[in-house]
Amino acid sequence: MPAARSTRIPNQRDGADETTTAAGTTVDHLTETYRAHYRSLLGLAALLLDDTASCEDVVQEAFIRVHSARKRVRDPEKTLAYLRQTVVNLSRSALRRRILGLKLLSKPMPDMASAEEGAYDQLERDSLIKAMKGLQRRQREVLVLRYFADMTEAQVAETLGISLGSVKAYGSRGIAALRVAMEAPA
């Protein structure tokens, strides 16, 4: 990075020479730009964003970034243009973040059970599977097709090749046997 060039400028007050930095925007110039143009930059941000707090954040961030990069702004007269462009870019970024946030929020979060609930569910599932294994083969087949495969009684009868009455009888007896098995202490 090239060093700042120094030039001799005569001081009008006492006639002595004073050394100033010709390259880059000075902190004093940036301070004056802040005082003179803060409101107009805030208005620019307000046209792009919808809430005052975000507008103020964007304009403050723009001044911070220009202050950090003041050595790169060779012509102090272009400081305001650089600030305006920074406000526009930061406003666009803020809008992008909002849109992304809205997209993420619009997706419903899955219902998450606590670890304790998950453990209880696993225990119930394990005891149900154990109880199902203790049923007669036909009872187990009827209950699995009826309640886990979500078939109607007629579909179960057709699938197993038995009568509708048999499906009802096996289903009733199977549920009764499950109740007894699930209530019994393990």
C-alpha positions in Angstrom: 0.0 0.0 0.0 1.6 3.3 -1.0 2.4 5.8 1.7 0.4 9.0 1.9 1.9 11.8 0.0 2.7 14.9 1.9 2.6 18.4 0.4 3.5 21.7 1.9 0.5 24.1 2.2 1.1 27.6 3.5 -0.8 28.4 6.6 -2.8 31.6 6.0 -2.9 32.7 9.6 0.8 33.0 10.4 2.5 32.4 7.0 4.3 29.2 8.3 4.2 26.0 6.3 2.0 23.2 7.6 2.2 19.6 6.4 -1.1 17.8 5.6 -2.0 14.5 4.1 -3.2 14.8 0.5 -4.2 11.2 0.0 -7.3 9.8 1.8 -10.1 11.3 3.7 -9.2 12.8 7.1 -11.1 12.1 10.3 -12.0 15.8 10.5 -13.5 15.7 7.0 -15.5 12.6 7.8 -16.7 14.3 11.0 -17.9 17.3 9.0 -19.6 15.0 6.5 -21.3 13.2 9.3 -22.7 16.5 10.7 -23.7 17.8 7.4 -25.2 14.6 5.7 -26.3 12.2 8.5 -30.0 13.1 8.1 -29.9 12.9 4.3 -28.2 9.5 4.5 -30.8 8.4 7.1 -33.5 9.5 4.6 -31.9 7.4 1.9 -31.9 4.4 4.2 -35.5 5.1 5.1 -36.5 4.9 1.5 -34.9 1.4 1.3 -35.8 0.0 4.7 -39.0 0.3 6.8 -38.0 0.9 10.4 -36.0 3.7 12.0 -33.8 1.5 14.1 -32.5 -0.4 11.0 -32.0 2.8 9.1 -29.9 4.3 11.9 -27.9 1.0 12.2 -27.2 1.1 8.4 -26.1 4.7 8.4 -23.9 4.2 11.5 -22.3 1.1 9.9 -21.7 3.0 6.7 -19.8 5.7 8.6 -17.8 3.0 10.4 -16.9 1.3 7.2 -15.9 4.6 5.5 -13.8 5.5 8.5 -12.0 2.2 8.3 -11.4 2.6 4.6 -10.8 6.4 4.6 -7.3 5.9 3.1 -8.8 4.4 0.0 -11.0 7.4 -0.6 -8.4 9.4 -2.4 -10.6 12.4 -3.2 -12.3 13.8 -0.1 -15.1 15.2 -2.4 -16.1 11.6 -3.1 -16.6 10.7 0.5 -20.3 11.4 0.4 -20.8 9.3 -2.8 -18.9 6.5 -1.1 -21.1 6.8 1.9 -24.3 6.8 -0.2 -23.2 3.7 -2.0 -22.3 2.0 1.3 -25.8 2.9 2.7 -27.5 1.4 -0.3 -25.4 -1.8 -0.1 -25.9 -2.3 3.6 -29.7 -1.7 3.1 -29.8 -4.4 0.5 -27.9 -6.8 2.8 -30.4 -6.0 5.6 -33.3 -6.7 3.3 -31.7 -10.0 2.2 -31.2 -11.1 5.8 -34.9 -10.3 6.6 -36.2 -12.2 3.6 -34.0 -15.2 4.5 -35.2 -15.0 8.1 -38.8 -14.9 7.0 -38.3 -17.9 4.7 -36.7 -19.8 7.6 -39.5 -18.8 10.0 -42.3 -19.8 7.6 -41.2 -23.4 7.9 -42.9 -24.9 10.9 -40.5 -26.4 13.4 -41.1 -30.1 14.0 -42.7 -31.0 17.2 -39.9 -32.2 19.3 -40.5 -34.3 22.4 -38.3 -34.0 25.4 -35.7 -36.7 25.9 -37.9 -38.0 28.8 -41.0 -38.2 26.6 -38.9 -40.0 23.9 -37.7 -42.5 26.5 -41.3 -43.2 27.6 -42.5 -43.6 24.0 -39.7 -46.1 23.4 -40.7 -48.1 26.5 -44.3 -48.1 25.4 -43.3 -49.1 21.9 -41.1 -51.9 23.2 -43.9 -53.2 25.5 -46.4 -53.0 22.7 -44.1 -55.0 20.4 -43.6 -57.6 23.1 -47.3 -57.8 23.7 -48.0 -58.1 20.0 -45.5 -61.0 19.8 -47.6 -62.8 22.5 -50.8 -62.7 20.4 -52.0 -65.5 18.2 -50.8 -65.3 14.6 -54.2 -64.3 13.2 -54.9 -61.8 15.9 -51.6 -60.1 15.3 -52.1 -60.1 11.5 -55.6 -58.6 11.9 -54.4 -55.8 14.3 -51.4 -55.0 12.2 -53.4 -54.7 9.0 -56.3 -52.9 10.6 -54.5 -50.3 12.8 -50.9 -50.1 11.5 -51.6 -50.5 7.7 -54.9 -48.5 8.2 -57.0 -51.0 6.2 -60.8 -51.3 6.6 -62.2 -54.5 8.0 -63.3 -55.6 4.5 -59.8 -55.0 3.1 -58.3 -57.0 6.0 -60.8 -59.9 5.3 -59.9 -59.8 1.6 -56.1 -59.7 2.2 -56.2 -62.6 4.7 -58.8 -64.6 2.9 -61.1 -64.8 5.9 -64.7 -63.7 6.5 -65.6 -60.2 7.8 -66.9 -61.8 11.0 -63.6 -63.5 11.6 -61.8 -60.2 11.2 -64.0 -58.6 13.8 -63.6 -61.5 16.2 -59.8 -61.7 15.9 -59.6 -57.9 16.2 -61.8 -57.9 19.3 -59.9 -60.7 21.0 -56.5 -59.3 20.0 -57.3 -55.9 21.5 -58.5 -57.5 24.7 -55.4 -59.6 25.0 -53.2 -56.5 24.3 -55.0 -54.6 27.1 -54.2 -57.4 29.6 -50.6 -57.7 28.4 -50.0 -53.9 28.5 -51.5 -53.5 32.0 -49.6 -56.4 33.5 -46.4 -55.4 35.4 -43.3 -56.1 33.3 
